[in-house]
């Protein structure tokens, strides 16, 4: 009986000591937080990795959407610029061919003053120069006596081929220029013996067709060249 009473007293004293210790040292917020902290050391890192991964995925979807919108806005501009470069580069090439053809024809014609085949030789030189073009591109050729401004007759442009002027149109079948009228130009009337010497002009007209039709159906290209007839020997002039 006495031993039981002593054990009860020791239990009561121990409980009183625990309560007193709790009163003297109350648990702080830090202690509670540490007590409630996850028991697994890697769980916090996993949570952070999951949050970063979710953020990266959402950001990636946003960036892909922005790129798609930007591409939709820029693509038409890039397409127009690309085809514009192609189309106008081709047109510039044809324009260069027209200039070369006019110069080649006038150069040959200027060496054939007073000779009956001056026009035939000029046409042949022009045909050779435009032979690289599609047969639908070359359109007209004029061979004329140039006035002081480099144009036929007394005009200031290529509106009439009625005086000292030969006109040709391009035949796709024969791939050459064929005579189609004009006012004629007699070789015997060409002034090559005394100054001022006559000048021969060659006018070439092309019709360049665009492939994509983004910039219209096509464009008309023209060029002309003027050369002074080369003087002939005095014996040929009867001096």
Protein Blocks (a to p, Z undefined) as FASTA:
>chain_A
ZZmmmmmmmmmmmmmmmmmmmmmmccdfklmmmmmpcfblklmmmmmmmmmmmmmmmmmm
mmmmmmmmmmmmmmmmmmmmmmmmmmmmmmmmmmmmmmmmmmmmmmmmmmmghiaklmmm
mmmmmmmmmmmpcfklpmbdcdddddfkopahjbfbdfbcfbopacddddfklopacdee
djbjafklpcfkbccddddddddddddddfklmnojbdcdddddddddddddfklnoZZ
